[in-house]
Amino acid sequence: MNVLWFKRDLRIEDHDALKKAIKIESILPLYIFEPKLWQQPDMSYRHYVFLQECISELDRSLNALGQKLIIKIGNAVDVLDDLQKRHRIQALWSHQETWNGWTYDRDKAVKHWCESHNISWHEPVQNGVIRLVLLKEIGHAVISDSYGASLLSETLIHYTGESGMEE
């Protein structure tokens, strides 16, 4: 089973992760309400009201396609671990999120969890901001992704459009 994790990308139109995931296998559409995210200083009640509206619209859109949005509350790793125990997750799909430090740390923890469970996590880029750092080192280009992994390329950087690393 593929889990399609909706984060801030609460729509089905122009949703690259959704398009790619449904080509492979059935999906479980998931939204995780993360209480610790809502404790961050850049969150407000106005955001929460907007989130409720977007989730309702997303659920209606998915229902029209014969799917139901599954909403879980808690830490993303804990929610995914619970789903893994009940359903065999083969892949996790979501957009690559570029928001704040809290979501960055959360995504590092999810990546570690996916790796420890042999689950591939596909993160198509959703906007012009990409979690990659380009460095020069002794005449070679080194790509270091946001999770600390590195790739070495002599002169040409090949960007795959997902995590920034070739699989």
C-alpha positions as CSV (number, residue, x, y, z in Angstrom):
1,M,0.0,0.0,0.0
2,N,1.1,3.6,-0.7
3,V,0.4,6.3,1.9
4,L,-0.2,9.7,0.4
5,W,0.6,12.1,3.2
6,F,-1.0,15.5,2.7
7,K,0.9,18.2,4.6
8,R,0.3,21.8,3.5
9,D,-0.6,20.7,0.0
10,L,-4.3,20.2,0.7
11,R,-5.7,19.8,-2.8
12,I,-5.9,17.1,-5.5
13,E,-5.5,19.4,-8.5
14,D,-1.9,19.8,-9.7
15,H,-0.7,17.4,-7.0
16,D,2.4,15.7,-8.3
17,A,2.8,13.2,-5.4
18,L,-0.9,12.1,-5.9
19,K,-0.5,11.6,-9.7
20,K,2.7,9.6,-9.2
21,A,1.4,7.5,-6.3
22,I,-1.8,6.3,-7.9
23,K,0.0,5.1,-11.0
24,I,1.8,2.5,-8.9
25,E,-0.7,1.1,-6.5
26,S,-3.7,1.9,-4.3
27,I,-3.3,4.8,-1.9
28,L,-4.3,5.7,1.6
29,P,-4.8,9.5,1.7
30,L,-3.6,10.7,5.1
31,Y,-3.6,14.0,6.9
32,I,-1.8,14.1,10.3
33,F,-2.8,16.8,12.7
34,E,0.3,17.4,14.7
35,P,-0.3,19.2,17.9
36,K,3.3,20.2,18.4
37,L,3.3,22.0,15.0
38,W,0.4,24.1,16.2
39,Q,2.5,25.2,19.2
40,Q,5.0,26.8,17.0
41,P,5.2,30.7,17.1
42,D,4.3,31.0,13.4
43,M,1.0,29.3,13.8
44,S,-2.3,31.1,14.7
45,Y,-6.0,30.5,15.1
46,R,-6.5,32.0,11.6
47,H,-4.3,29.3,10.2
48,Y,-6.3,26.7,12.1
49,V,-9.6,27.9,10.6
50,F,-8.2,27.9,7.1
51,L,-6.8,24.4,7.7
52,Q,-10.3,23.2,8.7
53,E,-11.8,24.6,5.5
54,C,-9.1,23.1,3.3
55,I,-9.3,19.6,4.9
56,S,-13.1,19.6,4.4
57,E,-12.7,20.5,0.8
58,L,-9.9,17.9,0.3
59,D,-12.1,15.2,1.8
60,R,-15.0,16.2,-0.5
61,S,-12.7,16.1,-3.5
62,L,-11.3,12.7,-2.5
63,N,-14.8,11.3,-1.8
64,A,-15.8,12.3,-5.4
65,L,-12.9,10.0,-6.5
66,G,-14.0,7.2,-4.3
67,Q,-11.4,7.8,-1.6
68,K,-11.7,9.0,2.0
69,L,-9.2,11.2,3.7
70,I,-7.9,9.5,6.9
71,I,-7.2,12.1,9.6
72,K,-4.9,11.1,12.5
73,I,-3.8,13.1,15.4
74,G,-0.3,12.9,16.8
75,N,3.4,12.7,16.0
76,A,4.0,11.8,12.4
77,V,6.4,9.0,13.1
78,D,4.1,7.5,15.7
79,V,1.1,7.7,13.3
80,L,3.1,6.1,10.4
81,D,4.4,3.4,12.7
82,D,0.9,2.5,13.8
83,L,-0.3,2.4,10.1
84,Q,2.7,0.2,9.3
85,K,1.8,-2.3,12.0
86,R,-1.8,-2.5,10.6
87,H,-1.1,-2.2,6.9
88,R,2.1,-3.0,5.1
89,I,3.3,0.4,3.8
90,Q,5.4,0.0,0.7
91,A,5.9,3.7,0.0
92,L,5.2,7.0,1.4
93,W,4.4,9.9,-0.9
94,S,4.3,13.6,0.0
95,H,5.5,16.9,-1.4
96,Q,8.9,18.0,-0.2
97,E,7.9,20.5,2.4
98,T,9.9,23.7,2.9
99,W,8.3,25.5,5.8
100,N,9.9,26.0,9.2
101,G,12.6,24.4,11.4
102,W,10.0,22.2,13.2
103,T,8.8,20.6,10.0
104,Y,12.4,20.2,8.8
105,D,13.2,18.2,12.0
106,R,10.0,16.2,11.7
107,D,10.9,15.3,8.1
108,K,14.3,14.2,9.2
109,A,12.7,11.9,11.8
110,V,10.2,10.5,9.2
111,K,13.1,9.9,6.7
112,H,15.0,8.0,9.4
113,W,11.8,6.0,10.2
114,C,11.3,5.2,6.5
115,E,14.9,4.0,6.1
116,S,14.7,1.8,9.2
117,H,11.5,0.1,7.8
118,N,12.7,-0.1,4.2
119,I,9.9,2.2,3.1
120,S,10.7,4.4,0.1
121,W,9.7,8.0,0.7
122,H,9.0,10.0,-2.5
123,E,9.0,13.7,-2.1
124,P,8.3,15.6,-5.4
125,V,9.2,19.2,-5.3
126,Q,6.1,21.4,-5.1
127,N,7.5,24.9,-5.6
128,G,10.7,26.7,-6.5
129,V,12.3,26.1,-3.0
130,I,14.2,22.9,-2.8
131,R,15.9,21.5,0.3
132,L,19.4,21.2,-1.2
133,V,22.6,22.9,-0.5
134,L,25.1,23.2,-3.3
135,L,28.8,23.4,-2.2
136,K,32.1,23.5,-4.1
137,E,34.8,21.2,-2.9
138,I,38.1,20.8,-4.7
139,G,36.8,21.5,-8.1
140,H,33.9,19.0,-7.7
141,A,30.3,19.9,-7.0
142,V,28.9,18.3,-3.9
143,I,25.2,18.1,-3.4
144,S,24.2,17.7,0.2
145,D,20.5,17.2,0.8
146,S,18.7,18.5,3.8
147,Y,19.0,15.2,5.6
148,G,22.8,15.2,5.5
149,A,23.4,12.7,2.7
150,S,25.9,13.7,0.0
151,L,26.4,12.9,-3.6
152,L,29.5,13.8,-5.6
153,S,29.3,14.9,-9.2
154,E,32.3,15.9,-11.3
155,T,30.8,18.7,-13.3
156,L,27.1,17.9,-13.9
157,I,24.5,17.9,-11.2
158,H,21.6,15.6,-11.9
159,Y,18.5,16.5,-10.1
160,T,15.8,13.9,-10.0
161,G,13.0,16.1,-8.9
162,E,12.3,14.2,-5.7
163,S,14.6,14.1,-2.7
164,G,17.5,15.4,-4.7
165,M,19.3,12.1,-4.6
166,E,19.3,9.5,-7.3
167,E,17.8,6.2,-6.0
